Amino acid sequence: MRLSEVRDLIRLQPPELDPVKRVVARSHSIEDLRQAARRKLPRAVFDYVDGGADAEITMAANRSALERWVFQPQILHDVSSPDLSVELFGRRMMAPLGLSPTGYTRMMNPAGEAGVAMASAPTGLPYALSTVGSTSIEDLAATGHPRLWFQLYPFRDRGFTRSLVERAARAGYEALEVAVDTHVAGNRARDVHNGLTVPPQLRVRTVLDIGRHLAYWTAMVRSPMLSFPNVVPEPAPEGDETGGSGPWGESVVDISARFDPSVDWDDLYEFRQWWSGPLLIKGPVGPDDAVRAVEMGVDGIHLSNHGGRQLDGVVATIDLVRPVREAVGERAVILMDSGVRHGADIAVALARGADICTVGRPYLYGLAAAGPAGVRRAIDLLVEQFRRTVQLLGVASVAELRQHADQLVLERSRPEAVWQSLEEPAR
Ligand SMILES: Cc1cc2nc3c(=O)[nH]c(=O)nc-3n(C[C@H](O)[C@H](O)[C@H](O)COP(=O)(O)O)c2cc1C
């Protein structure tokens, strides 16, 4: 073999000099984006995104519960152009995927929520802004994203809570989702260890680590202060030292202390009166509560355990999907998040009865690793993986996946059960 033939065979790529393009080109999975984010971010910031509550039992369970499902494909079906699209709230979307609300997004990258919106807008996939987002309701709407949702944390101050809902309506948000699992803040053990608390209690180790990520800090210092523009600061009570300026922004007040732990079903009824568009509740909602919510006029149940960041030990969300679907039937849409890291997870969730999946950390890893291009990479990876899974399963559309769900997606511990049930004589 001649040298030129060897060169042709190997096709050496020139090194990519643009750091953003390099990260995108080298990221072939969400885990790759996670590792790139780990390298870019100071440890305390990475842990804030990556960590869960207490012993992180639920965070791990979200993954192991998804991995409990195995596939039994159909063979010899034409899958040359699979239709991945689904309809949600009367509008079609190109794939059953959305972006969950996440607070403090500008802490990952100065592009923040606007960067996430710009990256996801061309896909038309829904993106929810958190009440504690670091971009205002109006500024995010100004990006022109076609499907923005607003995630509401109910505050003790109901007048203020209502003003948030009205602002989202005025700004043209499509849906409102009320978080029902955050009336009390979860105990994020890694944040406590790193001193990323309110007020911050940074340890020497954390400060030294900050020095190792100068590019991150230079970008942060050059961009506007991190703030929570949707949440009007409350005057700190007399003698309270915690409300002053700090490294994370103008006012590191513990906003979660203003969330209302007394929020109840009557409040949900009130939120329904305030908001005329699609209304969802977001949390680890069981079947009975889901039915009650639907009877109250809720349009969607967003099954979520906050990615294992709230009640540690709570059920993995994939295990709620089928019971909730059986309870509410087709009267409500069902969304699922927490632990989705691959398109195959989306196929499992849909087979169990979800309409779409949403993700939190996957796009945040992308944002931290490569800004808006990293967010887009995370979306593209998940959609491509979902497409390949659907094709390899031998189905040509999401409708077909649903139709044959229980033959295609089996429980790992007893995959033979499906054939046994098929063999059972009809009673
Ligand atoms: C850094 C971070 C911040 C979050 N902030 C919020 C928030 O402000 N409001 C909310 O409803 N959920 C919030 N979540 C939860 C997400 O909406 C979503 O439920 C969760 O990330 C899904 O799990 P996954 O990260 O495994 O995809 C946050 C999650 C992360 C990782």
The ligand as a MOL file (V3000), in Angstrom:
LIG
                    3D

  0  0  0     0  0            999 V3000
M  V30 BEGIN CTAB
M  V30 COUNTS 31 33 0 0 0
M  V30 BEGIN ATOM
M  V30 1 C -29.8770 23.4140 37.7540 0
M  V30 2 C -31.3320 23.1000 37.7680 0
M  V30 3 C -32.2440 24.0920 38.1020 0
M  V30 4 C -33.6020 23.8090 38.1070 0
M  V30 5 N -34.4940 24.8140 38.3660 0
M  V30 6 C -35.8290 24.5740 38.3020 0
M  V30 7 C -36.7620 25.6190 38.4730 0
M  V30 8 O -36.4090 26.7620 38.6840 0
M  V30 9 N -38.0760 25.3010 38.3660 0
M  V30 10 C -38.5230 24.0290 38.1250 0
M  V30 11 O -39.7280 23.7830 38.0450 0
M  V30 12 N -37.6400 23.0190 37.9500 0
M  V30 13 C -36.3150 23.2550 38.0150 0
M  V30 14 N -35.4350 22.2470 37.8040 0
M  V30 15 C -35.9390 20.9090 37.4860 0
M  V30 16 C -36.1410 20.7660 35.9660 0
M  V30 17 O -37.2280 21.5130 35.5270 0
M  V30 18 C -36.4030 19.2980 35.6000 0
M  V30 19 O -37.5360 18.8530 36.3090 0
M  V30 20 C -35.2340 18.3900 35.8650 0
M  V30 21 O -34.0290 19.0010 35.5170 0
M  V30 22 C -35.4080 17.1100 35.0460 0
M  V30 23 O -34.4130 16.1900 35.3230 0
M  V30 24 P -33.0890 16.0200 34.4360 0
M  V30 25 O -32.1930 17.1580 34.8290 0
M  V30 26 O -32.5790 14.7020 34.8780 0
M  V30 27 O -33.4900 16.0930 32.9910 0
M  V30 28 C -34.0670 22.5000 37.8130 0
M  V30 29 C -33.1410 21.5120 37.4790 0
M  V30 30 C -31.7890 21.7960 37.4470 0
M  V30 31 C -30.8250 20.7100 37.0700 0
M  V30 END ATOM
M  V30 BEGIN BOND
M  V30 1 1 1 2
M  V30 2 1 2 3
M  V30 3 2 2 30
M  V30 4 2 3 4
M  V30 5 1 4 5
M  V30 6 1 4 28
M  V30 7 2 5 6
M  V30 8 1 6 7
M  V30 9 1 6 13
M  V30 10 2 7 8
M  V30 11 1 7 9
M  V30 12 1 9 10
M  V30 13 2 10 11
M  V30 14 1 10 12
M  V30 15 2 12 13
M  V30 16 1 13 14
M  V30 17 1 14 15
M  V30 18 1 14 28
M  V30 19 1 15 16
M  V30 20 1 16 17
M  V30 21 1 16 18
M  V30 22 1 18 19
M  V30 23 1 18 20
M  V30 24 1 20 21
M  V30 25 1 20 22
M  V30 26 1 22 23
M  V30 27 1 23 24
M  V30 28 2 24 25
M  V30 29 1 24 26
M  V30 30 1 24 27
M  V30 31 2 28 29
M  V30 32 1 29 30
M  V30 33 1 30 31
M  V30 END BOND
M  V30 END CTAB
M  END
